[in-house]
Amino acid sequence: MDPLLVITNAAAGTADQETLDRGLAILREHGSVEVAATGTLGELDSVLHRAGSRTIVVAGGDGSLHAVVAALHRRHDLDRTTLGLLPLGTGNDLARCLGIPLDIEEAALAVATGEPTRIDLVVDELGGVVVNSVHVGAGAEASRQATGWKHRLGSIGVGGLNLGKLGYPIGALKTAIRPPTLRLRVELDGEVVNDLDQPVLMVAVGNGTSVGGGALLTPEADVDDGRVDVMIARAAGALQRVGYAARLARGTHPDHADVTYLRAKQVSVSGEEFWCSADGEIDGPERHRTWHVEPAAYTVLLPA
């Protein structure tokens, strides 16, 4: 196994550290491991600057992987870096999509013995990256609500359960009570598929399949097909929204008349002010944003 640099969150709690220690023990059975805790973008850049040719292992969830991939992308180092993932986040949706075990010891073994695999990256016109999913509308509002609840509950543990994991369900419930609707133009590869006269509940652009710890928002997405899956939900009435939520929970929403489900290499969204949730990171408000796929942009160690 090549030497590893494991990047952790300096703010991680005791329970996460105990879990990580079990994974590190597996990795150290296979080779050299250095651990670096980072809490700011400056600290992350400093650690990456001295990474050399080592494999970088991210100990965290989609947000942690997003931060490392974004930093490597800014440094123009992403293409020549191999990444591993030890899923310690509250959702771990990209890990689920990639088939990386959520058990820390099994995930560590996958890093130690895994196959280097090229996967796609989604990039916006400002250079921001998306590793798993970006969405606007109700989904982004749920993420905005969830962020506050994750921070409030993240320091509370009951046994092995971190209550921060309840943040997204709480955010989703609060948003379901008063969901936003937006007038947006959505263009896929230059073709308008939704115009301003059709209010939308949400627009999702998925490189991976799920968000919020397993909700299959774009269930047919494939991280190495050179395209993103785009889901546009137009459920405007109260009963329609209830039906949409029920179908979303089952992953059957793409087949309903209120939903448009397509694939594209480039997606543009414009119109009323909207917020974006990219891998759980909230950005906005915006009036226009475009994302495109960079095929096979980086390498991840996946279970053989």
N, C-alpha and C positions, 0 to 999 in steps of 0.2 A: 504494500500500500504506500502511495506517495505521502510525504509529510503533510499534516493537516494543520490548518489554522482555524480554530473554532471561535466564532464571534457570538457573544452572548449579550443580553440586555442588562446593563448595569443596574437597572431598577427592578430586576426580577426578584420575586419573593423567595422565602425559604423553601416552600414546597417545590417550586420550579427548580431551585438549585439541587435539591435532593434527587429529583427526577433526572436532571442533567448529569449528575455525578454517576448515575447508573449507566447512562449512555457513554460517558467518557471512559468508564472502566472497560467497556467493550472495545472502543476505538483504540485504547492504549495496549490492548492485547495484540493489535495488528500493526502498530507502528508509532511514529513520533507524532505527538499532539501538543500544540500550544493553545492556550485559551486566552482570549482577550475580551474584556467587558467594555462596551462602549455605551455612552449615554447621550452623546451629541453627534451631529454630523461632522464636526471637526475631529472628534476622537475617532469616528469611523474612518474618515479619510486618512488619518495618521496611521491607523492599523493597516489599511489596505496598501498604503504607500510602501510598507516594509514586508508585504506578504510574499513578494517574489513569485516563484513558480508554484508555491504550495496550493493544494486544494483548499478552498475556503468552505467551511461548513457553517451554515447559519443555524443557530439554536433559537428557534422562535416560530412565529406563525407567518401568515401572508404579509403582514406589515413589516416584519423584520426582514424577510426576503426581499420585499419591495425596496426597502432602504438600501440594502447591500447591492442589489442589481442596479438601482438608480445611480448609486455612487460609482460603481464600476463603469456604467454607461457614460457618465459624465467624464470619467478619466480615460475613456476609449480603451479600457482594459477588459471589457466584458467578453469579447469574442475569444480571447485567449485564456480565459479563466475557467476552471472546472469548479462547480459548486455542489455541495451536499446539503441536505436539510434534515435537522432533527426537530420534528414538529412539537413545539411547546406553546403554540398560540391558543387562543380561545376558539378559533374556527378551523384552522389548518385545512382550508379548502383546496389549495393547490396540491398539498400532499395527498389528499383524498383522490384528486383527479389523476395524479401521477402514479398512484398505487404505492406510495410510500407508507409503510406501516405507522400507525399512530402510537403503538407501543414503543417507548423510547429505546429499549434494548434491541428490538427488531429493526428499528430505523437505523440505529448505529451499525448494526451488522450489514444493512443494505448499503450504507456509506462505505464500509470497509471492503465489501465484495461486489459493489454495484457496477453496472454497465454505464459508461459515459454516453449520454444521449442528448442530441441537439433538440431544443424546443424553441418555439416562436416567442417573440416579444411584441407587445403592443406599445406604440410610441405616439405621443400627441405632437401637435405642431410647435409646441414650446419646448420639446425635448423631454417631457415627463414620460415615465414608463408605467406600464400596467403588466403585472406578471400573471394575474388571474382574471379579474373582472373589473369593469367600470360601469357604473349605472347612474342615471339621472332620474329625477322624479321621486316616486314613493320610496324606491329602494335607497336612494341617497338620503332622503329624510329619515328613514329608519336607521341608517348608519349614523346620521348626526345625533339622533336621540340615543342610539346605542353607545356611542363614545362616552357620553356623560355617565351613563349607568355602568359601563365597564370600569371607569375610573373610580366610581363610588364603591362598587362591589369587589373590585379586583384585589383589595387587601384583606378580604374576608375569606377564610377557608373553613370548610366543614369536612373533617377527615381529609380525603384526597381530592375533594372537589373545590375548585376555585370558583366562587360565586360570580366572578367577572364573566364567566361563560353565559350567564343569564342576560347579559347586556343586550345582545341582538334580539332575542325573543321579546324583551320588554320594549325595545325601540320599535320593533315591528308591530307590536300590539298598539302602542300609542299612535303610530302612524296610521294604522288601519282604522282607528276611530275618526281621524280627521285627515284623510289622504289628500295630497296636492294633485291638481290636474294642471297640465301645462300645454300651451300652444307652441308646438315645435315643428320645425321642418327637419326631416331626417333624410339624408342622402347616402346611398350605398353605391360606391364606385361611380359617382356622378349622377345616379338616377334617383329622383325624388320618390320615396316610398311612403312618406307621411308629410302632409302639408299643414300649414297653420290653421286651416279650417277644421282639423280633426284633433281635438284635445287628447292628450295621452296621459295615462297614469304613470307609466315609467318606460324608459328605454334602457336596455342592458346590452353591453358589448362584452361578450365572453370569450376569453382565450381558454379558460377552464370551465368546468361544468357547474360549480355550485358556489354559493356564498352563505355567510352566516352559520357555518358549521354543518353544511350538508344540504341546504335548500337548493334543489336543482333548477337554477334560474335559466341556464342555457344548457340543457341536458345532453345535447348532441355535439357539444364543442369538442374539438380535438386540438391539443397543444402543438401538433407538428404537421398540420395540413396547410399552413400558409394562409389561413383565413380566420376571421373571427365569426362567431355566431351572434346574430343581432335579434333581440326580442323586443317588440314594441307592443305594449299592452294599452288598450283604449277603454278599459272598463270604467265608465263614467258614473253610472248610477250606483246607489248603495247596494242593491241586490247583485248587480253585476260584479261589484268589487268583492263581495262575500264569495261569490262563485269563483272569481279569479283566485282569491286567496286559497280556497279549498283545492282548486286544481294545481296551484303552485306547490302546495304541500305534497301533492302526489306526483308532481313532475309531469302532469298531463296537459298543462296550459298551452304548449305550442300548437296543439291541434284545434283550439277553440277559435270561433269566428272573431272574437274580440282581440285576438293576438296575431301579429305578423311575425313570422320566424324565418329569417333568411341568413345567408352567409355573404361575406364581402372581404375584400382586401383593405378597403378604406371606408370609414364612416364619418359623416359630418352631422352635427346637431346644432341648430341655431333657432333663435326666436326669443321667447320670454326668458327672463333671468332664471337660471337654474343652477343647482349645486351638483357637483360630481362626487361620487365615492369611488375612488380607485384603490382597490385592495384594502378597503377600510379607511383610507386616508381621505379626508374631506377637503374639497377645494371649491372656491367660488365666492360670490355668485358670478356666473358666466353668461354670455349671450351667444357665444359661438365656440365650438371645440371640434377638432378633427383628430381622429386616430387612424393610424395605418399599421399594418402588420410587417414586422421584419422577420422573415422566415428563418428558422434554424439559427437564431441569434446568439444562443449561448448553450453551454453544456451543463447538464445536471446528472449526478450519479443516481441511477434508478435500480430497483431490485432486478437482479438477473432473471 
